[in-house]
Amino acid sequence: MVEYDVHQVVNILRKYYITDSVQMVTRWIRQGKMRGERSENRKEGYRIYHDDLFEFIEEERPGLPSIMAVYEEYQEKEVPKEISMKINEHKGEMIKETKSGDIDHQVEGEVLPINVGEEDNYELLNEMVNYLQNQVQEKETEIQYLQEALFDVQKEASKWEEEYKEMYQLCEEYEREAQSLKNKLKMKTKEEKNRIEDDENFQLPKSYDETKNNLMNMIKKMSINQEMQTELKNKVLSTLFDENHTWRKEIYLEDGTYKCPIEKKRYKYVGKVITNVVNSIYESLNTQEKSINIQ
């Protein structure tokens, strides 16, 4: 806790227009009007605690410590020069009048005479209060302006946040659509590649005669005799076409695919069906021929 000696207390009391007399402070301590403790070293005199000192000041000048605290906060920054000058002048007048005042009155332990400069003191304090009230009002106006500005900024930020969310969602939709198109293109490219491979292996038939001609070209490339070629051709054509030389219904399916009548597997292209039918019948004929030769 902060402690003061008698001389330090006098300097503080002078600031609050109470006294500038060391003897007066000592008398008040002895009378119990101000709390103080004598130091172990008698030469050092009394020691007064901070809280005890300002409790005494509050009793002698009610409210003045609070006003002075606010004043000191603004003194170096914003207090108008004319008010500061008046305060300094008033301090000088109070000290001057105190020194020229009634000595017997001070000896009795009274504070500085209230009637000395009372009207000037009130006027000065009133000016300080008015000034501080104006400062508070200006700060409140400034705070209100800043709050309104902050509200506008928050409102604008909220607007930009909503637009960002919309743009983000739109970008996600575009990305999904782009990925979908990419997958479709990839699938289409793969289907086109398969179609080209099927066309290289076998030209897709459009009629019985075209299928028959393509089939004969395919069979001629096989290393089999003429008799087996003819038998293979006839069996393949009868498997794929009916007696009216039209494609059998079980080959074309409703979903656009083709079904091999022998293996019962589905294919995207009819060329695969024809190739599998040719291979299956050829293997069967070849197996029969080998069996006959063995016998």
C-alpha positions as CSV (number, residue, x, y, z in Angstrom):
1,M,0.0,0.0,0.0
2,V,1.3,3.5,-0.9
3,E,2.4,5.6,2.1
4,Y,3.1,9.4,2.3
5,D,5.1,11.5,4.8
6,V,3.7,14.8,6.1
7,H,5.3,16.9,3.4
8,Q,3.9,14.8,0.6
9,V,0.5,15.0,2.2
10,V,0.7,18.8,2.3
11,N,1.5,18.9,-1.4
12,I,-1.6,16.7,-2.2
13,L,-3.9,18.7,0.1
14,R,-2.7,22.0,-1.5
15,K,-3.9,20.5,-4.8
16,Y,-7.4,20.1,-3.4
17,Y,-7.5,23.6,-1.7
18,I,-7.5,22.3,1.8
19,T,-4.2,23.5,3.4
20,D,-0.5,24.0,2.8
21,S,0.5,23.9,6.4
22,V,2.6,21.0,7.8
23,Q,1.6,22.0,11.3
24,M,-2.0,21.8,10.4
25,V,-1.6,18.2,9.0
26,T,0.3,17.2,12.1
27,R,-2.5,18.7,14.4
28,W,-5.2,16.8,12.4
29,I,-3.4,13.5,12.9
30,R,-3.0,14.1,16.6
31,Q,-6.7,15.0,16.9
32,G,-7.6,11.8,15.0
33,K,-9.3,13.8,12.2
34,M,-6.8,12.2,9.7
35,R,-5.5,8.7,10.3
36,G,-1.7,8.5,10.5
37,E,1.0,6.4,12.2
38,R,4.3,7.6,13.7
39,S,7.3,6.0,12.1
40,E,9.8,4.0,14.2
41,N,12.3,6.7,13.6
42,R,10.8,9.8,15.2
43,K,12.7,12.1,12.9
44,E,10.7,10.8,10.0
45,G,7.5,11.9,11.6
46,Y,4.1,10.5,10.6
47,R,3.2,8.1,7.8
48,I,-0.2,8.4,6.1
49,Y,-1.7,5.6,3.9
50,H,-3.1,6.6,0.5
51,D,-6.7,5.4,1.3
52,D,-6.8,7.2,4.6
53,L,-5.6,10.4,3.0
54,F,-8.2,10.4,0.2
55,E,-10.9,9.4,2.7
56,F,-10.1,12.6,4.5
57,I,-10.1,14.7,1.3
58,E,-13.5,13.3,0.3
59,E,-14.9,14.4,3.7
60,E,-13.5,17.9,3.3
61,R,-14.2,18.4,-0.4
62,P,-17.0,15.9,-1.3
63,G,-16.8,14.9,-5.0
64,L,-13.8,17.0,-5.8
65,P,-11.3,14.0,-6.0
66,S,-13.5,12.4,-8.7
67,I,-13.7,15.6,-10.7
68,M,-10.0,16.2,-10.4
69,A,-9.2,12.7,-11.5
70,V,-11.2,13.2,-14.7
71,Y,-9.7,16.7,-15.2
72,E,-6.1,15.4,-14.9
73,E,-6.9,12.7,-17.5
74,Y,-7.7,15.3,-20.1
75,Q,-5.5,18.1,-18.8
76,E,-2.6,17.5,-21.2
77,K,-4.7,16.4,-24.1
78,E,-8.0,18.2,-24.5
79,V,-8.8,20.6,-21.7
80,P,-9.2,24.1,-23.2
81,K,-6.4,26.5,-22.4
82,E,-8.8,29.0,-20.8
83,I,-10.1,26.5,-18.2
84,S,-6.5,25.3,-17.4
85,M,-5.5,28.9,-16.9
86,K,-8.4,29.6,-14.6
87,I,-7.6,26.5,-12.5
88,N,-4.0,27.6,-12.1
89,E,-5.1,31.1,-11.2
90,H,-7.6,29.8,-8.8
91,K,-5.0,27.6,-7.1
92,G,-2.7,30.6,-6.7
93,E,-5.5,32.7,-5.2
94,M,-6.5,30.0,-2.8
95,I,-2.9,29.5,-1.5
96,K,-2.3,33.3,-1.4
97,E,-5.5,34.0,0.6
98,T,-4.7,31.0,2.9
99,K,-1.3,32.4,3.8
100,S,-2.8,35.8,4.5
101,G,-5.8,34.4,6.4
102,D,-6.6,34.1,10.1
103,I,-3.7,32.3,11.8
104,D,-5.7,31.6,14.9
105,H,-8.4,30.0,12.7
106,Q,-5.8,27.6,11.3
107,V,-4.4,26.8,14.7
108,E,-7.8,25.6,15.7
109,G,-7.5,22.9,13.1
110,E,-10.0,24.2,10.6
111,V,-9.6,23.7,6.8
112,L,-9.2,26.6,4.4
113,P,-12.0,29.0,4.8
114,I,-15.0,28.0,2.6
115,N,-16.0,31.6,2.2
116,V,-12.7,32.5,0.6
117,G,-13.2,32.3,-3.2
118,E,-16.4,30.1,-2.8
119,E,-18.2,31.7,-5.7
120,D,-15.1,31.5,-7.9
121,N,-14.5,27.9,-6.9
122,Y,-18.1,26.9,-7.8
123,E,-17.9,28.7,-11.1
124,L,-14.7,26.9,-12.0
125,L,-16.0,23.5,-11.0
126,N,-19.2,24.2,-13.0
127,E,-17.1,25.1,-16.1
128,M,-15.1,21.8,-15.6
129,V,-18.3,19.8,-15.3
130,N,-19.9,21.5,-18.4
131,Y,-16.7,20.8,-20.4
132,L,-16.5,17.2,-19.4
133,Q,-20.2,16.8,-20.2
134,N,-19.6,18.2,-23.6
135,Q,-16.7,15.8,-24.1
136,V,-18.9,12.9,-23.1
137,Q,-21.5,14.0,-25.5
138,E,-19.0,14.3,-28.3
139,K,-17.6,10.9,-27.6
140,E,-21.1,9.4,-27.5
141,T,-21.8,11.0,-30.9
142,E,-18.6,9.6,-32.2
143,I,-19.4,6.1,-30.8
144,Q,-22.8,6.3,-32.4
145,Y,-21.3,7.2,-35.8
146,L,-18.8,4.3,-35.5
147,Q,-21.5,1.9,-34.6
148,E,-23.5,2.9,-37.6
149,A,-20.4,2.6,-39.8
150,L,-19.7,-0.8,-38.3
151,F,-23.3,-1.9,-39.0
152,D,-23.0,-0.8,-42.7
153,V,-19.7,-2.7,-43.0
154,Q,-21.2,-5.8,-41.4
155,K,-24.2,-5.5,-43.8
156,E,-22.0,-5.2,-46.8
157,A,-19.9,-8.1,-45.6
158,S,-23.0,-10.2,-45.2
159,K,-24.0,-9.3,-48.7
160,W,-20.6,-10.3,-50.1
161,E,-20.7,-13.5,-48.1
162,E,-24.1,-14.5,-49.7
163,E,-22.8,-13.7,-53.2
164,Y,-19.7,-15.7,-52.5
165,K,-21.8,-18.7,-51.4
166,E,-23.9,-18.4,-54.6
167,M,-20.8,-18.2,-56.8
168,Y,-19.3,-21.2,-54.9
169,Q,-22.4,-23.2,-55.5
170,L,-22.5,-22.2,-59.1
171,C,-18.9,-23.2,-59.6
172,E,-19.6,-26.6,-58.0
173,E,-22.5,-27.1,-60.4
174,Y,-20.3,-26.2,-63.4
175,E,-17.6,-28.5,-62.1
176,R,-20.1,-31.4,-61.8
177,E,-21.5,-30.7,-65.3
178,A,-18.0,-30.5,-66.7
179,Q,-17.1,-33.8,-65.1
180,S,-20.3,-35.4,-66.4
181,L,-19.5,-34.2,-70.0
182,K,-16.0,-35.5,-69.6
183,N,-17.2,-38.9,-68.6
184,K,-19.7,-39.0,-71.4
185,L,-17.0,-38.0,-73.9
186,K,-14.7,-40.6,-72.5
187,M,-17.4,-43.3,-72.8
188,K,-18.3,-42.2,-76.3
189,T,-14.7,-42.3,-77.3
190,K,-14.4,-45.8,-75.9
191,E,-17.6,-46.9,-77.7
192,E,-16.3,-45.4,-80.9
193,K,-13.1,-47.2,-80.5
194,N,-14.9,-50.5,-79.9
195,R,-17.1,-49.8,-83.0
196,I,-14.0,-49.3,-85.1
197,E,-12.5,-52.5,-83.9
198,D,-15.7,-54.3,-84.6
199,D,-15.9,-52.8,-88.1
200,E,-12.3,-54.0,-88.8
201,N,-13.2,-57.5,-87.7
202,F,-16.6,-57.6,-89.4
203,Q,-18.6,-55.1,-91.4
204,L,-22.0,-54.7,-89.8
205,P,-24.7,-56.3,-92.0
206,K,-27.8,-54.5,-93.2
207,S,-29.5,-57.4,-95.1
208,Y,-29.4,-61.1,-95.6
209,D,-27.4,-60.9,-98.9
210,E,-24.9,-58.4,-97.4
211,T,-24.4,-60.6,-94.4
212,K,-24.0,-63.6,-96.6
213,N,-21.3,-61.9,-98.7
214,N,-19.4,-60.7,-95.7
215,L,-19.7,-64.1,-94.1
216,M,-18.2,-65.8,-97.2
217,N,-15.2,-63.3,-97.2
218,M,-14.6,-64.1,-93.6
219,I,-14.9,-67.9,-94.0
220,K,-12.5,-67.9,-97.0
221,K,-9.8,-66.6,-94.8
222,M,-10.1,-69.7,-92.6
223,S,-7.9,-72.7,-93.3
224,I,-10.8,-75.2,-94.0
225,N,-11.8,-77.2,-97.0
226,Q,-14.6,-76.2,-99.4
227,E,-17.1,-78.6,-98.0
228,M,-16.7,-77.3,-94.4
229,Q,-16.9,-73.7,-95.7
230,T,-20.3,-74.3,-97.3
231,E,-21.6,-76.2,-94.2
232,L,-20.3,-73.5,-91.9
233,K,-21.9,-70.7,-94.0
234,N,-25.3,-72.5,-94.1
235,K,-25.3,-73.2,-90.4
236,V,-24.4,-69.6,-89.5
237,L,-27.0,-68.1,-91.8
238,S,-29.7,-70.4,-90.4
239,T,-28.7,-69.5,-86.9
240,L,-29.0,-65.8,-87.6
241,F,-31.9,-65.6,-90.1
242,D,-35.2,-67.3,-90.3
243,E,-36.7,-68.9,-93.5
244,N,-37.8,-65.5,-94.7
245,H,-34.2,-64.3,-94.6
246,T,-34.9,-61.8,-91.8
247,W,-33.0,-61.5,-88.5
248,R,-34.2,-63.7,-85.8
249,K,-36.1,-61.8,-83.1
250,E,-34.2,-63.2,-80.2
251,I,-31.0,-61.6,-81.6
252,Y,-32.3,-58.0,-81.3
253,L,-33.2,-56.9,-77.8
254,E,-35.4,-53.9,-76.7
255,D,-32.5,-52.1,-74.9
256,G,-30.6,-51.8,-78.2
257,T,-28.1,-54.7,-77.5
258,Y,-27.7,-58.0,-79.4
259,K,-27.8,-61.5,-78.0
260,C,-25.8,-64.4,-79.2
261,P,-28.2,-67.3,-79.9
262,I,-25.5,-69.8,-79.0
263,E,-23.6,-68.3,-76.0
264,K,-26.7,-66.4,-74.8
265,K,-24.4,-63.4,-74.1
266,R,-25.3,-59.8,-74.8
267,Y,-23.2,-57.5,-77.0
268,K,-23.4,-53.9,-78.1
269,Y,-22.7,-54.6,-81.7
270,V,-24.1,-57.3,-83.9
271,G,-20.7,-57.9,-85.5
272,K,-19.6,-59.5,-82.2
273,V,-22.6,-61.8,-82.3
274,I,-21.8,-63.0,-85.9
275,T,-18.2,-63.5,-85.0
276,N,-19.0,-65.6,-81.9
277,V,-21.6,-67.7,-83.9
278,V,-19.0,-68.4,-86.6
279,N,-16.4,-69.4,-84.1
280,S,-18.8,-71.6,-82.1
281,I,-20.1,-73.4,-85.1
282,Y,-16.6,-73.8,-86.6
283,E,-15.4,-75.4,-83.3
284,S,-18.4,-77.8,-83.3
285,L,-17.8,-78.8,-87.0
286,N,-14.1,-79.2,-86.4
287,T,-14.7,-81.4,-83.4
288,Q,-17.1,-83.6,-85.4
289,E,-14.6,-83.9,-88.2
290,K,-11.8,-85.0,-85.9
291,S,-14.1,-87.5,-84.3
292,I,-14.9,-89.0,-87.7
293,N,-11.3,-89.2,-88.7
294,I,-10.4,-91.1,-85.5
295,Q,-13.1,-93.7,-86.2
